[in-house]
Amino acid sequence: MLAGLKEVLEQARANKQAIAAFNVPNLEMVRAAIQAAEEVNMPVILQHAEGHSSLVPLEEIGPIMLHYAKESKVPVVVHLDHGKSYDVLMKAMKLGFTSVMIDASDRPFDENVSRTKEIVKAAHSLGVSVEAELGHVFTSSLGGGEGRAPDDDQIGETDIYTDPRQAKEFVDATGVNCLAIAFGTVHGIYLKEPKLDLQRVKEIYQAVTIPLVMHGGSGVDAEDYQTAIANGIAKINYYTYANKAGATALKEYLKEDSQEYFLEECINRSTEALKEDYVRAMKIFGGK
Ligand code: 13P
């Protein structure tokens, strides 16, 4: 069934769990995410990043995401990820998305506040939840496709991490329902093992008391997920490593000694591998 983000994340906090938010820029990922959520019997967030419009436009994949959400046995939030432009954010709401992210994290603080406030006003009048980002989660040079790549001198710097006091000011001024924070994760493939500032997550949560969001959530150590969830993370954005799992299954299939290979078998093997990776992640996020 189609569900709202605010309600799903509040319940997740109460259960000391995080909800997986899978980027699903094709039908196989939509199907695999729904199958996984039904298998582990947990809510799930299907999300489409504005930056993935080159893979599939919002107008095409949005109605498919909504169809599968409505038919599902578990609560499914349909969310716009990294919405940058007012038009795209409004388009997602008009399609029936129950949640949107306004990402003005690359703008100065005051501009991030004013852009976010404008979207919160429009979204809340339609009953749509809003996520925003403060601090900045960079994108690795391998994979990802959301956020922006750091300049060489910015790699490893902590200035872009979210400041707890500023986070409180931001949340009070904007009225967002959840907040994406920067504490050491990166979109895409981790080129070095991530060192997460998990204490910062706790301090931000104590300051803002709304659910927090981990971006760059695939490829993180199981123990770090658990601590991040205990400290306030309730939504984990997960894409690159599932994408890689689907491709690895395909590579294995193409290594098999066969007279002929078929596209439909490529799709079946990749979808199954995606589903297995999603189930594994959701079990960790749900403490199962
Ligand atoms: P990964 O691709 O690193 O898993 O991050 C996904 C994400 O944060 C989407 O917003």
Residues whose N, C-alpha, C, O or C-beta is under 5 A from the ligand:
A	BS01	13P	D81 G144 E146 V186 H187 G188 H215 G216 G217 S218 N237 Y238 Y239 T240 Y241
